[in-house]
Amino acid sequence: MTAILLDGVATAETVLAGVAERAAAFAVASGRRPGLGTLLVGDDSASASYVAKKHAACERCAMASVSVQLPATATQAEVLAAIATLNASPDVDAFIMQLPLPKGLDEGAALLAIDPDKDADGLHPVNLGRLVMAAPGAVPCTPAGIVQLLAAYNVPVAGRHVVIIGRGLTIGRPLCLLLTLKRPLANAAVTVVHTGVKDIGFYTRQADIVIAAAGSPGTVTPDMIRPGAAVVSAGITWEGRRLVPDVAEEVGEVAGWITPRLGGVGPMTVALLLRNTMDAAERRSL
């Protein structure tokens, strides 16, 4: 492999070290620890693993964490009641609802029920609107983590062409908004494509940065990448117990920078979630 690895583990450690410092200062000033809440509905093993990592990160940063878990048989009313409890809890500065919810539940209605000021994921329409306006507010964690990771390795973004593969709510759409903002670490020209586009390679071969967030294994192959481009794999798929990225491993022979199969975007998502929670705690204390 010739590409420089975009090490999300090392970069996340730097972010979490800053969060831990802020959490310690907050505890001294306020007499309590900042708190992250999680709502997990169902028994999906991957979702449970992601939530466990978030609580472990809280422990490392001396932050409090509150876990609410409902069975896969939970009704919409029970999910909304759990959200209301987290909205009202004085121990929770911000919280996430782990997605996806089990079939039959209305994710949109559940997201709308979250207090925007306690929205650690930045997915409430109010916070997405703030992002559109470049106003202060919680920024979706994975997009923010990707931007932070590119910055950590001095990947040029301003004025460059970024192609995002995927238009989902959690990554593609907010990442497009974030990268086009006229501010540091952004100010790029962004093209968004998806798996319904006939020739994705036509677009990616023109890109300085390719970010794959389609959740389709091996979507990006070496022939689709301009030599020296930065490539970020943000979409993942489980094949049995193996995690398979959207980007084929051989792309590393062409790219200038690339995320590893493990330890790329995932750790950054957790780190930015805690940073969003810390931001919310400080705003609540004003």
N, C-alpha and C positions, 0 to 999 in steps of 0.2 A: 504493500500500500504506500502510495506517495503523498496522499493528502494529509494535511494537518488535522488531527483529531480534535473536534470541538468537545472537550471534556466537561460534560454537565455535572459530574460529581464534584470535581474540584471547584468549578465556578459556583455551584450551589453552596458549597462549604463557606465560600467568601460571603455570599449573601446572608446565610444563616448566622455567621459570626456577627455581622452588623445587627441582625434582628435580636440576637441574644444580648448584645450590649444595650440596645434600646429597651428590651424587656426588663433588664435589671434596673435600669434607671427609672423606668415606669413604676416598678414595684416599690422602689424606695419613695418615690414622690406620692404615690396614690395609696400605698398600703395593701395593694392586691396585685396579683399577676394578671397580665392580659390573657384573655381566654378565647380559644377557637372551639366552635361546636361542629359536629358532623351529624348528618342524618343519613342513615343507610337503610334502604328498604329492600328486603329480599335476602337471598343467600348466595348471590353470585360470588364465586371465590375470587375473581379478579378485582371486583369492587371492594370486597372485604380487605384484600391485600393492600389496595391503594389507601383505604381509610386508615389501616393500621400504620402505614408509613407516615401518615400525617400526624397521628397521635405520638408516634415515636419522635418525630422531629420537634413537636411541642415540648416533650420531656427534655430533649437535649438543649432547648433554648430557654428552659425554665419558664415556659408558658403553661397555663392551665388548659385542659381540654375536656370537653363534655361530649359524650357519645350517646346518641339516640339511635336505636335500631328497632325496626318494625319488620314483621314477617312478610313474605311475598304475598300473603293473602290480605294485606292491609288494604282498606278502602281509601278512596279519595278523601273522605272526611277525616279519617285517622291520620293521613299524611298532612293534611292542612292543620289539624290540631297540633301535631308535633312541631310544625313550622311556627305556629303561634306561640308555643311554649318557648322555643328558642328565641323568637323575636322579643319576648318579654323577659327573658332571663338576665339578671344583672351580672351573672358570671360569664356571659357570652358576649364578646365584643363583635364577633363576626362568625358566620357559619356557612357551611356548604351543604348542599343536598347532592349526594353522590348520584351521578347519572351513568347509564340510563336507569329509569325506573322500570319496574316490571310492567309487562304488557297489561293494558287496560286502565292504566293510570295516566292522567293528563299532566304531562311535564310542564306545559306552558302555564296552566293554571297554578301549579305548585310554585314555579319560579316567580310568578306575579305576586304570590302571597308573602314572599320574603321581604323583610324590611330592607329597602335599598341601602341604608346606612350600615346594615349588618351583612351585606352580600359579599362574602369573602371571594367568591368566584367571579364577580363582576359581570354576571350574566343577566341581571335584572334589566328590563328595558330602560329604566331611569339611568342606570350606569352605562349602558350601551349608548344612550343618548348623550350622556356627558362625554363619552369618548368621541362621538361624532363632533361635538362642539369643542373638543380639546379642553374641556373643563375638568377640574380636580374630581377624582372619584376612583373607585376600585376598577382596575383594568383586568380583564380576563387573564388568569394565571399562566396558561400555556403560551399565548401570544407574548405576554410580557417576558416570560422566561426565555423565549426564543430570541427576542430583541436583546436581552441582557447577555445571552450566550454569544451572539454575534459580536457584541461590543467588547466582551472580554478577550476575544481573539483578534480584535482590530480588523474585522471584516468590513470593508467599505460598504456603506449602505446609502448615504445621502447621494442623491442624483443617479443612483444605479437602478438597474432593471431587476425587479424581483418577480418571480412567477410562483404563485401559490397554487398547489393542486389540492382542491377541496374547498367547499364553501359552507362547511358546517358552522353551527352556532358557537361551538366551544373554541374553534381554532381559526378556520379559514376566513370567515366574515370579519370578526374583530381584528384579526392580524392585518388584514388589508387596510382597515381604518387606521390602525396604530402606525403602520409603516408609511402611510401617506401624509401623516401629520407633519407640519412644518416646525420641527423641534429636534433637539439632539437625538441621535441614534435612529433617526427616521428620515423623512423627507425623500422617500424613494418613489420611483415610478413602479406601479404594481399592476400585474395582470393576474386575474383569478380564472383558473380553468377547473375542470372536474372530469370524472371518468366518462361523462356523456359526450365530451368533446372528441371529435373524430381523430385528430392528430395532435396529441399533447406535446409530442416531441418538437413539432414546429415552433411552439412557444418556448419550451424549456431550452432549446439550443440557442436562443437569443438572450438568455438570462444571465445576469451576473450572480444571482442567488436563486436557488430553487428550494422551495419548502414544500415537502410532500405531506399532506394531511388528509389523504383519501381513505385510509383504513383498508387498503387493498395491497396485499403483499407483492413486492417486486414491480410496482408500477413504474418506477424510475430505473432505467437501465443505462449502461455506459454510453450508448450511442445517442442518448437524449441530452447529454450534458456537454456544454462548451468547456474545453480544457481550462482548468484553473478556477472554474466557478465554485462557489460555496454551495453545499448541499446539506439540507437539514431534513431528517426524517422524523416527522411528528405523528404520523399515523401508524398504528400498530394493530396486529391481528394475532390472536392466539391460535396456534395449530397444535392441538393437544396441550402439552405443558410447555411448549416452546413459543417464545415471543418472536414474531416475524415482522420486520419493518417494511415500510412502503418502498424503501430504496434498496436495490440489489447491492450486495457486498462489493461486487466488482467495480462499482461507480467510484470507489476510492482510488482506483488507478488513473482516473481522469480528472477528478475534482481537485481543487486547491485546498479546500477545507471540507470536512464531512463529520457528521455525528456518528459515534460508534453504535453498534447494534443494541447494546445495553449501556446505560449511563450517559445518555445524551439529553434529550428534552425532559424525560420523566423527573429526574431530581430537581430540575429547574422549576417545574410546575409546583412541586411541594414547597420549595424555598420561597417562591413568589406568593404562594398562598399564605404562608406565615407572615411575609412582609405586608400583605394586604390587611391581615388581621391586626398587625402592630399599628398600621396606619389608622385603622378604625378605632382601636383603643385610644390612641392619642387624640383623635378627633372628638371622641366621647368625653374625654377628660377636660376639654377646653371650657 
